[in-house]
Amino acid sequence: MNNSNRYINFDQGQIIGKRDEQQDTISNLEINNGYRLHILADGMGGHRGGRVASDIVAKAFAVYFEEKQITNPEYCLKEALNYANQEVANMVRDNPELKGMGTTVIALLYNTKINQYSFLSVGDSPLYKFKGNKLLRINDEHTHYQQLQKLVKSGLISQQDADSDPQRHAVTSAVIGGAINEIDVRTDTLWEGEYLLMASDGVQSLSDTADGEISQIFQRNDNLDEITDAILEGVQEKNYDSQDNTSIIVIKHLAEPKEDEITQPKKSKGLIKALMVIISIIICILVCTLLYMKLVHNDKPKPQPKPNPPKEESKTSSKDNKDTSLVKIIKLPKETKKYKYSIQGKTNTLKLNLKEFKDTKQILIRYVDADESYLIEYKKKTDKAIKSGFGNYEGHNKQKQEIVIKIKNNSVKDNYFCVQEVSNDDKKKYIKFGTSDKKCGGV
């Protein structure tokens, strides 16, 4: 699966709120034919169940789309949901203590070629569009409150009754491994100046009306980093005692590449061909010259060589003399000022101390094993870490200036982290952590 893209038009962020652990899962994956898959799942169901459910669903969507050729985005999203729901059912069947767990999900396919998107949502996680300086929720809210609103419209209850109902926030549809009561699927286009905001319901600590607090953040900023940071900081400033996990993905209209980016390669094709012809001629001349000199040299009488004293056999084999300057193999456990790597039981842990990366402008961290591969990109300029792919990513702690990645697997054999450091002068250095013999020549 390709995790790189020439044009990035999204940003993401998470805060844990006042909860004991992060039960939201977010993921952004480059798939095929210009499509990108954005996933946000808000888990529920006990201390462990919510985290497990959201992680299973996010991974299942990613696996479904990994090799999928997309012809009908809405149909593919529904098929992926069925696959994810079955994966949850399998987990509950094999682990009865997880019965009752579930998750909301928003899965969005973005066509980067034409700025068209299709989304599927289940549960109460909101999906907003910001257009014309107004914020609008564009997906259905699957909660008991929406059922109460139908009763209000029919005159059976008052609005006050609906607003005070103790069950108004109860979710009426979720991915639980059984029947899914309500599904929302739609397709639309994102025009220039418009944004999408995928979020878990923790973001609703800020008012989400057309001109509310979230809308005002979009009105004041047009930079993705600034929008993401402002929304999460706004939620934290509320300092509510019951603040839920909050996760967001912000997507903006993808501007077309500049004309010179498109035409320049075409203009340079003739020049490249001419250079190749010149180089070929030079090589032919050099080869002919060397052959002529060899023939002349062979005609001259050769002096008898003097016997050389016997040389001591090299104590190191050619294998031992192999240049390993590109890749450092870190024996475990290993701790340096920059890195701390360890294996405890079935858990691989890699911790980066960002304070020590003084001459580094970018860090790419790739984790690979038999089942999954994902990438974390950290940019020092913006002090942000973005994950592409799926897996357990404990997080980027800005206060402690560290990134911590913990991976739990059935086996640690052949698993490894591959880290690329890019210096301020664009020099690259690769470091490998793990027991695998596989090369780590690039991320």
N, C-alpha and C positions, 0 to 999 in steps of 0.2 A: 504494500500500500504506500502510495507516495505521500509524504508528509511535508512537501515543500510547495511553494506557490510564488509566482512573480509578484502578484498583487494581493496584499493582505488588506481586508476590509472589515476586520472584526477584532474585538478585544473581550477579555473575560476577567472575572474576579469573584472571590468568595470571602465571606466572614463567618465565623462560627456562632456569633451572637452570644446568648447566655446559656447555650446548650453544652452538654458534656462532650459531644463529639460532632463531627461534620457528617451529616447523613445525606447531603446533596452530592450528586455526581454530575460533572459537566465534561464534555468532550467535543473536539472539533477535528474532523477527519477529511483530508483530501481523498476523493475516491476516483472516479473515472469520467472522461468526456466533459471535463470542466465543472463537475459537481463537487460541492463540499457538503458534508453532513455535520450539522450542529445538534448536540443532544444535551438536554437538561432534565434530570430526574430528581425528584424530592421524595426521599424514602420515609416510610412510616411503619411503626409496628415494633415497639420495644427498643431496648438499648442497642441491640445488635441487628435486629431484623431490618430496620430502615436502611442502614448502611449497606447491608448485603443485597437487599432488593434493588436499590438504585444502581448499585455497581453491576449486578447481573443484567439488568435491562439495558444499561448503556453499552456494555460489552456485546450483548446479543445484537443490538442494532448495528454496531460496528462490524461484527462478523458477517451478518447478513449482506451488508453492502460492500464488503471487501472486494469481491470479484463480480459484483452485480453490474450488468449492463442495463442502464436505466432508460426505458422507453416511455413508461407511464409512471411518473413520480408518485402520484397519490396511491396507485395500486401497490407499488413497491413498499410504501410506508405502512400500508395495512398488513401486507405480508410480513414485514419485519416486526410489527407489533405482535402478530400471532406467534412468531418464532420466539420473541422475548417473553411473552406470557407463558409459553410452554416451558421455557428454561426456568422461570420462577416456580412453576408447578413441580418440575423435576427436583429442584432444590428443597422444596417443602416436603415432598415425598421422601426424600433421603434424609431429611433433618426435621423430624416432627416438632422439635422445640421451636422452629421458626414459623409454625403455623400462625397465620394472622398478619404476617408481614406483607407489605405492598409498597407501591411507589406511584407517584404521578409521573408523567413524561411529556415533554415537548420534543419532537424530532422534526428538524427542518432541513429540507434539501434546497441548497442555493445553487442555481445555475449561474456561474460566474461569467458565462459568455453573453447572456442576455438579461442579467439582473432579474430573473424570475425565480420565485421561491414557492415551494409547496410545503405545508406543515401538517403534522398530526399531533393532537394533544388529547390527553386523558387526565382528568383530575382538576385541581384548582390552581395549578401553576399558570401565571398570566403571561400572555404574549401581546406586546404592545407595538403599535406603529406610531412614529412621530412624523407628522406631515403638516405643512402649513402652520407651523408653530403650535400645533395642538397634539395632545397625546390621546390615543384611542386604543382600547383593548380590542383585539381582533379575533381572539378565540373564546369559546364558550367556557363558562365557569361551572364545573360539575359539582355543585354543592347543594345542600338542602335549602339554602337561601334562595336559589333560583326557583325551586319548587314553590317556596312561599310567595315569591313575586307573582306567580301565576294565580295563586289564590287571592292576592291583593287585587289584581286586575279583574278578577271575576266577582269581586265584592264580598267574598266569603270571610276575609280577615282584613284588618286595617294595616297600614304601613308600619304603624307603631308596634303592632303585634309581630310583624315579620322581623323588624329591627331588634326586638328584644327576645326573640325565640332562642332558648339555650342551645338548640341543635343547629342553628343557622349556618355554622361553619363546617358542619359534618360533610365529608367528601362522599359523593354519591356514585363515583366511578373511579376505579384505580386498577393498576396492573397487579393482580394478586394471585395469578395462576389459575383463575376460574373465569366465570363469565364477566365480560367487560360491558357494563351497562350503557355507557355513552362514549362515543368517539367523535372528535371534531377534525375534519380534513378539508383543507382548502388550498387554492393556488392563486397567486397574485403577482404583481410586478412591483419592484422597489425602484422608484424614480429618483432622479438627482435631487439631493437635499433631504431625502427621507432616511429614516433609521428604523431598525427593528430592535426590540428589547425583549429577550427571553429571560424569565426570572422565576425563582422559587417564591412562595408567598411571603417570605420574610421581608421582601422589598416593600410590601404594602404598609410598613410602618411609616413610609412617606405617602402623602396623598397622591393618588393616581388619576385624578380628574383631568379634564382636558387642559386646564391651566394650573394644575396642582404643582406640588413640589418637584416631582419627577420631570414634568413638562418644563418647568423653569430651568432645570439643570441643562436640558437639551437646548433651550433658548439661549443660555449664556455661553455654551461651549460648542465647538464643532470638531474638536480633537477627540478621538476615541479614548485615549488614555485618560484625558481629563474628565470625560463623561463617566467612565467606569469608576474612577476614584471618587468623584463627587457624589455619585449615588451611594456607594458603600460607606463613605464617610458620613453622609447625611443620615443613613440608618443608624450608624454607631452613635452619632450625636444625640439621637432620641433617648438612648440609654434606658430602654424599657426593660423591666425585670424579666419579662417573658419573651425577650427577643429571640426569634427563631433563626436557624441557619439562613443565610442569604447568599444566593448565587445568581450571577447575571452573565449574559452574553450579549454584547452590543454589536450590531451589524449595520454598516452603512452602504449606501449605493456605491457600486464599484465603478469608478470612472474608467472610461476607455483609455487604452494606452495612447501616448502622444504620437503624432504622425511620424516624427523622426525615429521613434522606437520601432515602428512598423517598416518604414522605407529604408532605413539605413542598412540592414542586412542585405536587401536586394541590391543596393547601390554598390556594396562592397564585393559582390560575387565576382565581377569581372576583374577587379584588382587582385583578389585572392588567386584566381586562375592564372593570371599573368605571373605572379610571384612564384607559384608552383612550377611553371615552365622554366623560369630563370634558375630556380634552385636545382631542378633536374639537370639542366645544362651544366651548371657548375659541378655537380656531383660526377657527371660523365667525364668532364675534363680532368678532375682530380684522380678518378680511377685510372684513366688512360695514362696519366703522368706517372702514377705509382707503378703500373705494369711496365712501362718503358724503363724506369729507373731500376727495377728488379732484374730485367733482362740484361742491362748494361753491367750491373753488379755481378751477375752470374758469370760473365765473360772474364772477369779479373781473377788471377790466382788467389786462392784463399789461404791465409796464414794458418799454420798449425796451432790449434788452441793449446794453451798451457794447462797442465793438469791443476785442477782446483782441489784444495784440501777438503776432506769430507765435512759436510755440514751436519750439525746436530739436528735431529728430527724435531719438528715443531711439537711443542707440548700441548698446543691447542689445535683442534680440528677446524676445517673450513666452516663447519656448522657453528663452532664456538665463536669464529671471527665474524659472523653475520652482523651486519649493521643493525643495531636495535635503537638507533637514536630517534626514530619516528615514533616508536611505541614503547612505553614503559610497562612491563608486566608487574603489577603490584601483588606481592605475596600477602596473604591474609593470615591473621588480622593485621592491618596497616593503618597508621595514623600519622599524618603530617599536619603542618599548620593550615594547609588548604583543605585537606580531605580527611575523613574518618570513615573507614569501610570495615564492616564486620558481618559475620554470619552467626546467628544464634538460632539453633534448631533449624527450622525451615524458612527463616526470615533473612533476606538480604537487606542490609541497611547501608545507604551512602549519604553522608552528611557533608555539605560544602560550607566552609566558613568564608563568606563573601568579603569579609574585611581584608583578607589576605590577597585578594585578586586585584592588586593595585594597578598593574599595567595591563589589565584585561578588559576588553570592551564587550565581549560576548562569550557565553558559555552554552554549548549544546550537550545535553546529556541523553544518551540513548540506552534503554534497557532492553535486552533481548533474551528470550528463552524459547522453549519449544512451542509455547502456546501464544505468546503475545510479544509485541514490540511497540514501544512508544517513545516519544521524544519530548524533552522539556527544553525550551529556549529561554535563556536569561539575558536581558540586555541591561548593561550597567547604566547607560544613559538615562533610561526610564525607570530603572530599578524595578522591573516587572519580570515575572516568570510565567510563560504561557505553555500549557501542556497540549500536545497533539497526540491523539491516540488514547489508549485506555489502560488503566492499571491503578494501583494504590499510590497516590501521591500525597504525602502528609502535608506538604505545603512550603510556601516561601514566607518566612517570618522576617518582616522588614525591621522590627525592633531588634531582634537578635542578629540580624544580617546573616541568615543562614537558609539553606535549602535542604530539606530532609526528604528522602525517598525510601519507603519501606515496601519490600515486595515479599509476599508469602507464597511459596510454591510447595508442591508435593516433593520436589527434588531440587537441589541447588546445582546439580551437575549440568555443565555446559551453559549455565546462566552467566551473564556478565553485563557490566555497565561499560559503555564506551563514552568517554568525555573528550570533547574538543574545546580547547581554549583558543580564543582569537585575541591576539594582542592589539594594542592601539595602533601598531604599524602593520596590521593585517597578517602577522605571522601566525601559523597554526601549529598547535601541539596536541597530540593525542595521548590519552592515558586510559589504560584498561584496568578494570577491577573485576576479579572473578577467577574461576578455576578453568574456564573454557580455553581450548587451544586455538580457537578461531581468531583471525586477525582483526585488528581494530585500526584500520588505516583511514577511516572516515566515518562520519556520523550520518 
